[in-house]
Amino acid sequence: MKGIWKMIMIVSLGLLLAACSEEEFAQYSPDQIVAKAVEDRSDVKGFYMNMGFEVYKGEEKIEDSMIEQWTDKENNRSKVITESANGEKSMSVNDGKEIIHYSSLQGEAFTMDADEINDGAIGQTTEREKLEEALKQIRETHNIEVVGNEEISGFDTYHIKATPKDDGMLRGEEEYWIAKDNWFVIKSVSKSNDLTIEYTVTVLEINPSFDETTFTIELPEGVEAKTFEEMDPTEEATLAELVEIYGQPILTSKEYDLAKIEKFYMENFDRTEADQEFWQDDYQQFTLSSFESPDEALAVDLDGQEEINVRGVKAIYMDDVIQNLVWDEEGIRYSLLSMNAELTKEDLIKIAENLEFVEK
């Protein structure tokens, strides 16, 4: 008899614990959890965050970086430092008055007034803001469910999963782990085609103390920050100059008004790129870019890309955020970029087919 009562007590305790767990689990709906994660909280004056960032193509890790982020919301100050596993480093700081950005890949730094640009430009969008924006978007495009409660990096989190509502969407399945006590995203995993992107917060301090050195960066020896205007590499050019640069005739359009041509030398790739800007009826219609064809052949790599045939050669048509048509012809890679939302895929193909070679 004692054994039976002991068994009943164990089962009853298990049901009680399960009921408590279900009550906690059901405290917030999936949409409420996302709403909490993206709401602007007045009690968060600032934060410091350290996180890992990894990108996989299939099973192969193609990017591995550590990101440090300081944000002072009260004084509109921020700093982001990113360092990859191969040693590449970028730093961006906004002290409320001036923005300085440095990249070891370019070996250069530039500066501009903070009030001259929109938030999010030149590396000023913080990783938390990117995650918040991603969460806002999936509320419209994905079905969201709560998977469970898990501990990540010492934080108790709600684990939610977002599945695309429609097949063929650019953004695939996504998962988020959101801290219960402060509603920060502690971890995220997003999948698109064969790419997987993963963020994991390892250190998080909310409302930390900032001193006079926090929102500064120390540039490497020999690097001096220049103004953005000083670093602008573009120069006006003519078709004849492009023919001379490439050593061959160049494609252009005679059906639209050629407003201007700009060229710029890409030191890292040792090549000159050029943009021809075309207008019609007082509106810019498209830009035709060109540079010497790289060794890498054209290939469909992402959703939203389609392989088609243009001018007798293989081309890639893209229609994700903006329409673009890319192909290689006579050793030159051309990119036809739509600047008019009313242009269709067929319009771009027609424009490309009607381009003509010129020698001057």
Summary of the structure (lengths in Angstrom):
residues: 360
radius of gyration: 26.3
end to end distance: 103.6
largest distance: 103.6
contacts: 1001
relative contact order: 0.10
helix: 19%
strand: 46%
